[in-house]
Amino acid sequence: MAGVTHAASVHLVTQKPIELILARNLMSSLSTPAFLVDEGGILVFYNEAAGILLGKRFEEVGQVGPEEWGTQFGPFDENGEPLPYDEQPLVISVRNGRPAHARMQIRSADGSRHTIEAAALPILTAHGSQGAIAVFWPADTNGAGPA
């Protein structure tokens, strides 16, 4: 019986909060590129539209920590330097529980760079932060939305 209890508690620890599951479902139906991170800054999902811009589907990348996704995709400032971690909209949203916006560059899998506008929103519950969602779009579309 103790083994059953242990297995059940391990399952509960690794299960994602319902808010992240619902956010992922919403993002899956959007044509706007979007990222989803958990409360620890782990990239837990990005949608097909983001995958097209990045040149890799989420299934190819999987869940990765901030250092790894930062190395692969950025973000970078206007000079091509890595954007400091504490200045990234997703980080601000998770840490401070408030929306954040920035213009930045990202790098696709083929090495090309794209200037984007990104807006991040925290996912807050009565129990605290569960993560954040960021939507972004190419900055050269003159406000027309996703390419």
For each residue, the residues with C-beta under 8 A, 3 or more apart:
1: 4 5
2: 5 6
3: 6 7
4: 1 7 8
5: 1 2 8 9
6: 2 3 9 10
7: 3 4 10 11
8: 4 5 11 12
9: 5 6 12 13
10: 6 7 13 14
11: 7 8 14 15
12: 8 9 15
13: 9 10
14: 10 11
15: 11 12
16: 20 21 38 44
17: 20 21 38 125 130 131
18: 21 22
19: 22 23 123 125 130 131
20: 16 17 23 24 36 38 44 123 130 131
21: 16 17 18 24 25
22: 18 19 25 26
23: 19 20 26 27 36 123 131 133
24: 20 21 27 28 36 44 45
25: 21 22 28 29
26: 22 23 29 30
27: 23 24 30 34 36 45 46 47 133
28: 24 25 47 48
29: 25 26
30: 26 27 34 47 49 135
31: 49 146
32: 49 135 136 137 145 146
33: 46 47 49 50 52 53 135 136 137 146
34: 27 30 46 47 49 50 133 134 135 136
35: 43 45 46 50 90 133 134 136
36: 20 23 24 27 43 44 45 46 131 132 133 134
37: 40 41 42 43 44 66 90 94 131 132 134
38: 16 17 20 41 42 44 130 131
39: 94 128 129 130 131
40: 37 65
41: 37 38 65 66 90 91 94
42: 37 38 63 64 65 66
43: 35 36 37 46 61 63 64 65 66 69
44: 16 20 24 36 37 38 63 131
45: 24 27 35 36 58 63
46: 27 33 34 35 36 43 50 51 54 58 61
47: 27 28 30 33 34 50 51 58
48: 28 51 52 57
49: 30 31 32 33 34 52 53 146
50: 33 34 35 46 47 53 54 58 136
51: 46 47 48 54 55 56 57 58
52: 33 48 49 55
53: 33 49 50 106 108 114 116 138 147
54: 46 50 51 73 106 108 109
55: 51 52 108 109 110 112
56: 51 60 61 109
57: 48 51 60 61
58: 45 46 47 50 51 61 62
59: 62
60: 56 57
61: 43 46 56 57 58 64 69 72
62: 58 59
63: 42 43 44 45
64: 42 43 61 68 69 72
65: 40 41 42 43 68 69
66: 37 41 42 43 69 70 85 91
67: 70 71
68: 64 65 71 72
69: 43 61 64 65 66 72 73
70: 66 67 73 74 75 82 85
71: 67 68
72: 61 64 68 69 107 109
73: 54 69 70 106 107 108
74: 70 82 83 104 105 106 107 113
75: 70 82 83 88 102 104 105 106 116 118
76: 79 80 81 82 83 104 105 106 107 113
77: 80 81 82 83 104 105
78: 103 105 115
79: 76
80: 76 77 105 113
81: 76 77
82: 70 74 75 76 77
83: 74 75 76 77 87 88 102 104
84: 87 88
85: 66 70 88 91
86: 91 92 95
87: 83 84 91 92 102
88: 75 83 84 85 91 92 102 104
89: 92 93 100 101 102 118 119 120 134
90: 35 37 41 93 94 100 120 132 134
91: 41 66 85 86 87 88 94 95
92: 86 87 88 89 95 96 98 100 120
93: 89 90 96 97 98 99 100 120 121 122 132 134
94: 37 39 41 90 91 97 122 129 131 132
95: 86 91 92
96: 92 93 100 122
97: 93 94 122 124 129
98: 92 93 122
99: 93 119 120 121 122
100: 89 90 92 93 96 119 120
101: 89 117 118 119 120
102: 75 83 87 88 89 117 118
103: 78 115 116 117 118 139
104: 74 75 76 77 83 88 115 116 118
105: 74 75 76 77 78 80 113 114 115 116
106: 53 54 73 74 75 76 113 114 116 136
107: 72 73 74 76 111 112 113 114
108: 53 54 55 73 111 112 113 114
109: 54 55 56 72
110: 55
111: 107 108
112: 55 107 108
113: 74 76 80 105 106 107 108
114: 53 105 106 107 108 138
115: 78 103 104 105 138 139 140
116: 53 75 103 104 105 106 136 137 138 139
117: 101 102 103 136 137 139
118: 75 89 101 102 103 104 134 135 136
119: 89 99 100 101 134 135 136
120: 89 90 92 93 99 100 101 132 133 134
121: 93 99 132 133 134
122: 93 94 96 97 98 99 129 131 132
123: 19 20 23 129 130 131 132 133
124: 97 128 129 130
125: 17 19 128 129 130
126:
127: 130
128: 39 124 125
129: 39 94 97 122 123 124 125 132
130: 17 19 20 38 39 123 124 125 127
131: 17 19 20 23 36 37 38 39 44 94 122 123
132: 36 37 90 93 94 120 121 122 123 129
133: 23 27 34 35 36 120 121 123
134: 34 35 36 37 89 90 93 118 119 120 121
135: 30 32 33 34 118 119
136: 32 33 34 35 50 106 116 117 118 119
137: 32 33 116 117 141 145 146 147
138: 53 114 115 116 141 146 147
139: 103 115 116 117
140: 115
141: 137 138 144 145 146 147
142:
143:
144: 141
145: 32 137 141
146: 31 32 33 49 137 138 141
147: 53 137 138 141
